[in-house]
Amino acid sequence: MTLTHITVNTQSSIRMQGSKILYFDPYQIPAAANDADIIFVTHEHYDHFEPKSIARLKKEDTLLVTPESMKKKALSESGIAPENCLFYQPGEIHEVNGVVIETVPAYNKLKPFHPKGKKWQGYVVEMDGMRCYVSGDTDVNEDIRTVRCDVALVPIGGFYTMDWKQAAEYIAQLKPQAVIPTHYGSIVGKKSDGQDFQKMLESLDNNIQVALKL
């Protein structure tokens, strides 16, 4: 799997294609693909958990992974059969159909939008020898500073999450091989935030590849 096999639709709606096809927080999916092997949801906000987009991606054996804290909502609204739903808490490690899944806490430190007590989460998935971190909506906090990944997908739009300056500093500390910024240019954050993030990160560490919404 390479960066060309990771695409961002909008917000934090992400597709990864390797030996499995993975989706994260599918949102505003325009047409039926019905090709998802695993769909990951980071939390229950409407731009991250959208049942109509899940319906356009799911097939008979699609698995859905969500936080344990949104189990009731997922079972009642996702349209995925209960036996295909997997519910995890932050800080766990599982292997599902050859994909290693690590759950990472995702929360705001001072803002009220994503309380730590909700136990929402991002994911590090290891597939085809590559570790990809999809952070979900989070601020920079101590729980995400220890992530190990080859590719990081982090929000940069600010207001609900870290902004592009905080994200650049975080990625410079994390030191993945590559980063794809998310969660900007639509509901929150300016389209120019991507370029600003890239320029700042390059000034901090020019060895990290930046891909703007591949």
N, C-alpha and C positions, 0 to 999 in steps of 0.2 A: 504494500500500500504506500502511495506517495501523496504529496500535497494535492496533486491533480485529481485524486480520488476523494478529496474532502471538499464539499461545497456548502456554502451558506446561502440559504434562501432569503430570509429576512429575520430581523431580531436575533434570536438564538436558535433558529430552525436550521439544523445541520444534518447533512447526509454523509456517511462514510461508506465507501465501497471497497471491500477486499474479499476475503474468503466468505464473509458474511456481509449483508447490507444492513447497516445500522442507521437509525434516525434518532435525533435528539430534539426534544421540544418542537415537534413538527407544527408549523403555523402558516396559515395562508398557502397551503399546498394547492396549486391551481387545477391539477387534473389527477385522475386516478392512476397510480403506478402499481399498487398492490404487490410490492416487491420487498417489503420490510421483513427481515429475519428477527430483529429486535428493535423495539421502540423504547427509548429512555425518556422519562419525564423528570425534570429536576424539581418542580413544585407546581402548585395548583393554579397560579395566575393564568388568566385567559390567553395571554400571548405565549404561554409555555405548555398549557394543557388545553388542546382544542380538539374535541372529539370528531368534528367533521374532517379535519386533516388526518387524524388517525384512521378514519374510515377509508380514506383514499389511498392509504399506504398498506393497510393490513391485508394479510392473506390468511388462509385457514389455520396455519401453525405459527403465526407471528406471536412472539413473546412481548409482553409489556413489563417494563421495570419502572417502579415508582418508589418514592419514599413510603415507608410504613405508615406515616402520619396521614397520607391521603388515600389510604386503602379503601375506605367506604366510597369516596368520590370516584375513584378509579373503577371500582367494580360496578358502580351504578351507571357511569356515564361513558366509559371508554369504548364499549362495544367489543372488547376483547373477552374471550371466554375466561371465566374465573380460573380454570386449571392452567391457563397460559399467562397468568399474572404473577409477578414476583415482587415482593415488597421487602425492601431493605432499609436499614437505619444507617446513618453516617458512621464511618469507621469500620465497615465490613469489607471482606474480600470473598468473592465467589467465582466459580468458573461455570459458564453456561454455554454449551454447544461450542466449546473450543475458544471462547472469548473470556478472558479474565477481567472481572469487574471489581474495581475498588470504589467505594463510596466515600466522598469527601464532604465535610460540612460546608454549607453555603449559607451565609447570613450577613446581615448588616451589623456593624458595631454600635452605631449611634442612631441610625435612621430606623423608622418604624416599619418599613415595608417587608422585610424578610427577617423576622425575629429568630434568634438561635433556638428558642424553645419549640419552634415548628418542626425542627429536625428535617429540614429540606436539604438537598444535597446535589453536588456535582458528581461527575464520574471520571475515573481514569479507566480506560478500556485498553487492554493489550490484545492486539489482533495482528497476525502475520508479522510478528516481531517488532511492531511499533506500538509505543505507548502514547495514547492521546488523552489529554485532559480537557474535558468540557466542564467549565466551572459552575454553570448556572448563574443565577443572580446573586452576587456576593460583593462585599467589600474586601479589601485586603485585611486578612486577620491571621492570627498565629496558626490556625488549623490548615490554611492553604499554603503556608510557607514551606512545608516539608514535602510537597508533592514532587514526585519524580516522573518526568514525561519527556518524550521526544518532540511532541507537538502540543501546544497549549491553545485553547480557544477560550478567550476571556472577554467580559464586557468592558466597554470603554466609554459608554454614553453618559455616565454620571447620573445624578439625581437619585435613581433607584439603586445604583451600584457604584463601584469604583469608576472614576473618570479616566480620561486618556493619560493624564499625567501620572496618576497613581498606578495605572495598569502598566505603563512603561517602566516605572521604577520596580514594580513587582516582577515583571518578566526579566528585567536585567538581573535581578537577584536569583530568579528561578533557573535561568539559563537553559531553556529548551533549545533544540535545534531550530525550531521554527515556531511562529505564532500567527494565529489568525484572529484579529479582533472582531467582536460581535456586539450586538445590542446597541447599535447606533444607526443614525440616518433614517429612521422610520418613526417609531413611537417616541423615542427619546434620543437626544444627541444629534449633532450636525453631521452631514456627510463628510465634511472636512476633518472631523475628529480622527478619521483613519489616517489621513496624511500627517496630521499633527502627532499622533501616536507613533507613527513610523519614524518621523524625523527625530523625536525625542529619544526613542529606543536606540536608533543608530548612533546618537551622540553618547549614549551610555554604554552600548555594546554592539558593535557593528558586525559581530559574528552570528547574530541571530537573524534568520531569514523571516521577513514579514510578508505575508500574503493578504492582500486586502480583498475580502469577499470573493474568493475564487469561484 
